Amino acid sequence: MTFFNLKIDNERSSDAAAWVEEEKADQEVRYAKIAKEMDDLKEERAVWYEEFFYRIMNKGFSADGDNRVKIKPEDIPVKPEGREDCVIWKYGEISIEEVEGK
């Protein structure tokens, strides 16, 4: 196996395949619960963002030891219009196109 060839050919037993499917179903349930909890925090999260931006503009952050760096207001990121925060799950049923709204 070379550095660039990371695929290892193997065969799963029927027990292992059944376990993978069961685990996948469990993870889908956990994902749905986490996504709902994150969605329920939408308004509170917006407040957290604003508090964080206020802190780094006025107090700054520790760059090195006691050195603090303040962020200029023009360097604060602006949330793109129509963009929602979401839970991204690499192996879930949601595709990146769905996440990006394409």
N, C-alpha and C positions, 0 to 999 in steps of 0.2 A: 504494500500500500504506500503510495507516494503522498506527499504533503497535499497535493491538489486533488487527489482521488480519495475522498473521505467515505464513499459508499462501501458498505460491507454487505455482500450478498449473504442472506441467511433465510431460513424458512422457520415460520412460527408453528408451533404445535397448535392443535385445535383448542387446548386449554388456554394457551397464551393468547390466542386470537380472541377467545371469549372474554378473557380478563381485560384485554385492551378495549374492547367494545363496552364492557361494563364501566371501566374507568372513564372512558370518553363520555358516557351518559352522565356519570356523577359530576364530571367537570363542567358539562353543559349546565347542569342545575346550579352548581356553585357560581359559574359565570353569570347566569341570569340574576342570581341573588345580589352579587356584587354590583352588577350594572344598575340594578334598581336602586340599591343603596346610594350609589354615586349620583344617580339622577335625582334622588330625593335631596341631595346636598347642594343642588345647583345654585340656589340663591346665596346660601352660606359660603360656598366656594368663591363666588364673585366678590364677596366682602373680604375674604382672605387674600385674594389677589390684590385688591386695592390697598389693604393694610400693608402687604409686603412691598408693593411699589412705593408707598409713602415712606416706609422705613428705609429702603435703599436709596431714595432720593434725598432724604433729610438726615438720616443718621449714617448711611453708608453701610458697608460691610467690611469685615476684617480681611485685608488683602495679605498682610504679613505681620504677624505679631500685633503691635499696637497701631499699625498703619491702617487707617480706614479710608475707603474710597467711596465717594458719593457718585451716584448715577445721575446724569443729566436727564431732565424730563423728556427731551427729544430722543433719548436712547431707550426709553421705556417701550416695550413692544405693545402694539395695538392688536387686539383680537380681530381677525378677519370677519367681515360681515357674513352672517349666516352660518358661522362655524360653531359647532357645539362640542363641549368636552365629552369624551366617551372613554369607555374602558376598551383597550385594545388587547386582544387575545390572539397571539400568533397562530395557534392551532385550532381555533374555534371555528364555528360555522360562518362567522361574519368575515367577508372579504374586505380587503383594503379599499376596494372601490365603494363598498357600502359605507365604510368609515369616512372616506373623503367626500361622500355624497355624489359620486359620479354615476 
